[in-house]
Amino acid sequence: MEGPMKDSETPKRQGARTRAVHAGIRRSGYGEVSEALFLTQGFVYDSAEQAEQRFLKAGDDEFVYARYGNPTVRMFEERIAALEGAEDGFATASGMAAVNGALMSMLKAGDHVVSSRALFGSCLYILEEVLTRFGVEVSFVDGTDLGAWRAAIRPGTRAVFLESIANPTLEVIDLPAVAELARGVGATVIVDNVFATPVFSRALEQGADVVVYSATKHIDGQGRALGGVILGTRDFVRKTVEPYLKHTGGAMSPFNAWVMLKGLETMDLRVRAQAETAQALAEALEGDPRLARVLYPGLPSHPQHAVAARLMERGGTVLSVDVAGGQAAAFRFLNALDVVTISNNLGDAKSIATHPATTTHQRLPDDQKAALGITPGLVRLSVGLEDPADLLADLRAGLAAV
Ligand SMILES: *Cc1c(COP(=O)(O)O)cnc(C)c1O
């Protein structure tokens, strides 16, 4: 048997699974094993002087009001930050509160932003409808076209926004290359990293300044609670993001933070199993004559397969299929599914099928849908934790009904 590790042998940074289970824990005087749920909006002070002091400047383990911070929420922030390799994080009520908070807290009238066009519908709404109302100029580019980024990013560009893997067409963006262009003009790179997942992506190492997650997806991973998080340098999180969010009210509830903390403990196992099944399903379905396309970053046929292989360990937990025969055929496929449920979350233990053109991306005009590859036959499949054989049989039954 080997003896205990000597100090010189201790790893500088613990492995991701260890961090996901232990990082950020704050034990109360009871010494509880599992993270405590501090379901309290406020905190009492020993004296008026202490209250005054805490409002002036709350220390590391001092809290004032749950809209500003809460011990359970703080545990979640520290754990996900440790996992991502970020200096700090701010947890939000939802993924959209995180996207909105990251952008609104740092931008002002007159600023210029460059964004990829293939975005989750609500992200597009913030960039296209909200920011522009406050005098921010936004240029949209095809995220897979490096020349387009080069042409759009200019001196004075304040921020670059992108989804590292686009929803639902699964285009993969060459983050290091875009980040280098942004760095050249001093722009902040904000990455919505939901599809890449905290398990497979190394966005901060690859040039992102700020990483945003919808915790609703893989972090919870069991379809229970909404949440989000903004990760970045301590300076950005505490001096730019925190003042904006603590006064505008996008805070995560302590209960949801507790759900997300427990979700983080099993995320690595879940996401790896889901991605393995997604890869197997994509391979099994590719070439089926009833499908015009099978889109999955882990398939060699994916247009950015090489970029995906370079940037991420695996292709993720989501694949998209384009059912030949358009919307009617896609609906027949969806309605024949039994194990896979029709819904619109992703990253869940339960496999979920979505028809983006009529649901998540319904708002887009037809020409924009076409430009983004959101065809009438496109179905997004979020692969869950069921037996792979049952999922394949279910998808084959769906195809038989087409
Ligand atoms: C779901 C999602 C969001 C929004 O997250 P919510 O938690 O639903 O607010 C943002 N970006 C991407 C890429 C998403 O998939």
The ligand as an SDF file (V2000), in Angstrom:
LIG
                    3D

 15 15  0  0  0  0  0  0  0  0999 V2000
  -31.7690   27.3540  -22.4770 C   0  0  0  0  0  0  0  0  0  0  0  0
  -30.7530   28.2620  -22.9870 C   0  0  0  0  0  0  0  0  0  0  0  0
  -30.6660   29.5710  -22.5020 C   0  0  0  0  0  0  0  0  0  0  0  0
  -31.6330   30.1320  -21.5000 C   0  0  0  0  0  0  0  0  0  0  0  0
  -31.6330   29.4570  -20.2840 O   0  0  0  0  0  0  0  0  0  0  0  0
  -32.8840   29.5260  -19.2740 P   0  0  0  0  0  0  0  0  0  0  0  0
  -32.3690   28.8570  -18.0660 O   0  0  0  0  0  0  0  0  0  0  0  0
  -34.0110   28.8010  -19.9420 O   0  0  0  0  0  0  0  0  0  0  0  0
  -33.2170   30.9520  -19.0630 O   0  0  0  0  0  0  0  0  0  0  0  0
  -29.6790   30.3830  -23.0120 C   0  0  0  0  0  0  0  0  0  0  0  0
  -28.8290   29.9520  -23.9510 N   0  0  0  0  0  0  0  0  0  0  0  0
  -28.8760   28.6830  -24.4410 C   0  0  0  0  0  0  0  0  0  0  0  0
  -27.8930   28.2620  -25.4670 C   0  0  0  0  0  0  0  0  0  0  0  0
  -29.8420   27.8060  -23.9730 C   0  0  0  0  0  0  0  0  0  0  0  0
  -29.9100   26.5620  -24.4570 O   0  0  0  0  0  0  0  0  0  0  0  0
  1  2  1  0
  2  3  1  0
  2 14  2  0
  3  4  1  0
  3 10  2  0
  4  5  1  0
  5  6  1  0
  6  7  2  0
  6  8  1  0
  6  9  1  0
 10 11  1  0
 11 12  2  0
 12 13  1  0
 12 14  1  0
 14 15  1  0
M  END
$$$$
